[in-house]
Amino acid sequence: MVIIISMTDLKPARILAIETSCDETAAAVLENGRVLLASTVASQMDIHARYGGVYPEVAARQHVLSILPVIKQTLAQAHFVLSDINAIAATRGPGLAGSLVVGLNAAKGLALGAGLPLVGVNHLEGHIYSAWVYDAGNNPPLEPQFPLIALLVSGGHTELNLMDNHLSYKRLGATLDDAAGEAFDKVARLLGLPYPGGPSVQKAAEGGNPTAFKFPRAWLEGTWNFSFSGLKTAVLKEVKKMDGRPLPVSDLAASFQAAVVNVLVIKTVNAAREYKVKQIVVGGGVSANLPLRNAFLEQTEFPVNIPRLSLCTDNASMIAAAGYFRYAFGHTDRLEIDILPTWPLS
């Protein structure tokens, strides 16, 4: 029998968290795993837009410049000093190695200097735990109920996990090729749209017909896996057919987006039905996509928790939330821990 741990059974704690897995330098202070007291995100989006994607060496150097000001601003916003904090959490992986090193080393320095416990957090775990976060001063929403299905959709990951308790993950399926966010970025380039691809495709699709092109859906029957490579190739074939003529960008974007949303929602709901869960949690950068959010919220079979837009993209409040639960369950790390750029969730 699985015993579900209630938050009332866990010790209170304030967590200072750092997130530098890719191109966002972020810090946050979170209380008791849910209450967001302060959050700062220094984005590098404009810097990397000129390259059409994240340039790892540039990202790492920018983190070095931003990390200390971001941490100081966050503590000031919360009106705390380090002695008011119970533990330091930081993203250990997965992510870009050079970026991860900056954040984890900053966390180690703070933990050593202040004599605080260090908690290394999986970035994907953080995206799931963003569902627990709410702003201080607001009425607390109901926390997610176990068992649940967690869909992670981001630039580098697309996977379904079953959770029957805190920090317990059973991966049911994942992408066999491109992640959903990666597919958005690649299709955006094919259509001549700017980076990042997710927002660009969504904006272009607003005036398009989602049924204009009959793009394939890779259902991969009998599994909970995903595949978006064939869909990307189908868009490429349509672009080549135009042979220099003006592209129907809006229709192509809308039809591509509809295919991605369709597969993500139907497979997730089917998995929730199969495993008889209480609800669905959706996290990761692609969960900011409005048609995806609407499709999940419009189905009535399962309650769906999708974090607000600022918590969908990379941020430190989600790392603080996951870090709190690890700290509360006694999972702390030695200062000698290293980054894990390809760290799987389960």
N, C-alpha and C positions, 0 to 999 in steps of 0.2 A: 504494500500500500504506500502510495506517495503522500508524504505529509507536506502540505503547502505552508511555507513560512510567511507569516504576516509581518508587515513593516513595523507593527507595534511590538514585535518580539525582538527587534534589532536595536542596537545601541545608537544613540544620536551621534552625529559627527558632521563637521564641516570639512569639505574636500576642496583643495585648490588643484585644478587640473590644467594640463598643457597638451595641446594638440598641434602637431606639425607633420602629419603623415604625407602631405602633398604640397599644396601651394597656399594654404591658409595658416597663418600664425595666430593661434588662439589660446586664450586662457579664460577660466571661469571659476567662480566660487559657488558651490552648491551645498545646501544643508539637508541632511537626512535623506539623501538620495533623490530628492524631488524638487526642493524649493530653490529656485535660481536667484541668487543674490547679486551676482555681477557676471558680465560676459563681455569679452572683447575679441573681435576678429579683425585681423589685418589681412586684407585680401591682396593677392598678387595677380588677379585676373587680367587687369589691363596690361601688366608687364608681359604675360605669356600670350596674350591675344595676337601679338605680332608674329609669333612662331606657329600659330595654329594649334597649339597644345602646350603642355607643361614642359619646360626645359629644365631637367633635374638639377644641373649645376647652378643655374640662376636661382632656382627655388631655394636651394640650400643656403646660398649666400644671402638671400633676402631674409630668410629666417634668422640668421645670425644678427642682422641689423634690427630686426623687429622684436625679438623674443623678450628682452628685458623691458623695453617700454610697454609692451603688451601686458606683461605680468604686473608691473608697477601700476598701470592704469586700472587693471582689474581689482587689485587689492584696495586701491584708493576708492574705487566705485563702491566696493562692499563696505568701506570704512573699517577695514581690518588690517592687522599686521600679521606676520607669520606666526606669532605666538597665539593667535586666535584660531589657527588652523589645526586640524587633527591629523591630516595625512596629505601627502602630495601624490597625485595620480598623473600619469603621462602615457601617451600612446607609444606602445612598444612595436607595433606592427599590425597588419601589413601596411606597406607604403614604400615611398622612395627612400632608399638607404640614407642618402645625404640629409634629407629633411628630417627623418626620424632621429638621427644622431643629435641634431641640435636640440630638439625638444626633450629627449630623454636625458641628455647630459645636463640641461638646465634644471630638470626636475631632481636629478641626483645631487646637484650642487645645493639646491634649496633644502632637500631632505637632510643632507649631511650638515649643513650650516645651522639648521634650526632643530636638529635632532628629531626629525619627524619620520614616520614610516613612509616607505615608497611603495606605490602600487603600479605595476605595469599593466596596461589595458589593451585588449585587442580592439582595433578600430571598428571592426564589424560588430562586436559586442556593444560598442558605444552607440552605433546607429540604432540598435534594438532598444537600448535603454533610454534613448531620447524620448520614447513614448511615456516615460515616467515623469518628465520634467515639466514644471510650470513656474510662472513668475511669482516672486514674493509679492504678497499683497492681494493676489487673486484667490478666489475660492478653489481649493484643491479638487481637480477632476478625479473621477474614479481611476484607480490604478489598474493597469491591465490584469486580467484574470487568467490563471493557468487552469488547464493546459491551453496553449495558444500556438498558432502558426505564425512565424515571422518571415516575411518576405524582405530580403535585402536586395535593393536595386541601386547600383552605383556605377561609376565609370569603370571600375575594375572588377566588380563582383555582381553576380545575379544568382541567388540561391534561396532555397526554402529550408527553414529549420523548424523542428518541433521542439517546443519548450514545455516541460511538465513542472518546472520549478525555476527559481532563480539560478542563473549561471549553469543551467543544464541545457545542452543543445544536441539535437540529433539531426544531422543534415540529411534531408530527404532527397534533394536533387540540386543541381547547379548547372550553369551554362557549360556547354561542351566546347564553345568557341568564344565568340564575342560576348561581353557583358552588355546589358541593355544600354548603359550610358556610353560605352564604347561604340555601339552601333549608331547611336544618335550623333556622336562626334564625326564618325566616318561618313554618314549620309549627309550631314551638314556640309562637309567638304565637297562631296559630289555635287551638291546643289548650289555651291558657291556662297554658303552662309557662314557667318563668322563664328569663331570659337567663343564660349563653349557651345557645343552643338545642341544640348537639350533645350535651353531657352530659345535659341535661334529657330530650331525646327518647330517648336510650339507656336512661336509668333508667326512664322510663315504659314503654318497650317490653319491659322484662324480664318483665313479667307478661302480655304480649299475644300474640296469635296473628298471625304474620306473613303468613298467608294469608287473614285475615278479610276484607280488602278487596282487590279485584283492581285495584290501581293500575297505570297504564301505565308501560312502559319505552320510552324514546325511543332506539332503536338507531341511527338515522341511518345506515342501511346505505350502504356505499361510502365512508364517512368515519370518521375517528377522533375526531369531535367529540362533544360531550355537550350535553344539554338537560334541565333540571330544572323549567322553568317550567310545563310541562303537568302534571307530577306534583304540583307545589304547588297548581295549580288544581283537580286532581282531589280533593285533600284538602279544599280549601275547599268544593267541591260537597257532599261527604259531611257536612261540618260543618253546612252550611245545611240539609241534609235533616233534621237532627235537630230543627229548628224549636223550639229552647228546651229540648228534652229533654236529660237528662244524656248527655254525650259518652262513647262507649267509647274513652277516651283511650289506654289501653294497646294496644288492637287497632289503632287508627289509627296510633299511633306505630310499632308493630312492622311494620305493612304498608308504611308510608312508608319506614322505614329499610331494609327488605328490598329494596325497589325500587331505592333508591340504591346499596346495596352490590352488588346483582346486576349493574347496568350497569357500575359502576366496575371490578369484578373481571373480568367477561367481556371487556369491550373492551380492558382492559390486557393480559390474557393473549393475546387474539387478536393484538394488536399485537406482543407479544413473539415470538409464533410466526411472524408475517409477516416480521419483520425478523431472525429467527434470532439473537436475543441470548442472552447467557449468563445474565442474571438480571434481576430487577425490583427497583427501589428505589421505595418509597412514602414521601412526606413531606408535611408540612403538618398543620395542626391537626386536620383530619378523620381523619388516619391514627391518631389516638388512639382512634377508635371501635372498640370490641371486636369486634362482629360483622364489621366490615370487615377487621380484622387476622386474625381467625380464618379468614375465607373465603380470604384470600390465602395463609395458611400451610397451609391444608388442601389446596389444590391442589398436585399433585406434579410438574407439568410443568416449572416453573421455580423456582429458589431465589429467595426474596424477602427483602429487607432492609428491615425497618421499625424505625426507631429506638425506643428505649424511650420511655415516655409523656412524661417530662420534656423530651425533645428534639423531640417532635412539635409542641407549641405554641411560640410565639415565645420565643426565647432567644438569647443572644449566642455560645454555643459553636458554633452552626452558622455564624454570621457569621465567627467566627474560623477555622473550617475552610476555608470558601470563600476567606476573605482570605489564608490561608496559601498556597493553591495559586496565587492571583493574584500574590502577592508572590514566590513561588518561581519563577514563570515570567516575572518581571520586569514585571508589570503594576501599577505604582504611579501615584498621581494627584497633581496639583498641588493646593495648598491652596485654589485659586480654584474648585474644583469646586462645583457646586450640587446640590441635591436633585433627584430625578427621580420625582415622585409616581406617574407612570403608566409607568414603565420596564419594557418587556417583556423577558423572558429571552432570546428569540430572534426 
